[in-house]
């Protein structure tokens, strides 16, 4: 990576659970040292309440976020595209760095089931930060 601020785009189907938690973790841990984007192929109506609650337990607020569709502009900006369960509906641009994180979908799950997903995402986000040369600030 260069000295420029890297941009990471997190993608899942509904942009309501996994991608929102990953974006929340990266914003929380990296601050303004990484530009964070997220989107979905079929955005939901709201962020999963169990995901919001699980993240709040660890001091990360994603309550004000709204699911949105990924855009071509997001893809153009991204240095790294992290996909989580969107399969063939995730966009692909040759030459971009893609990482796939196979994680359980928190949709329809309670907070008890979402906690291990949240924790797995934190570990992966920390690993990605290491690859990007960005030390956690929190």
VENCORHU-V678109 format. One line per field, one symbol per residue. ss: DSSP state (~ for helix, > for strand, _ for the rest). A space follows every 50 residues. Layout:
ss->???
This chain:
ss->_____>>>>>>>_____~~~~~~~~~~~~~~~~>>>>>>>________~~ ~~~~~~~___________>__~~~~~~__>>>>___~~~_______>>>> __________~~~~~~~~~~~~~~~~~~~~~~______
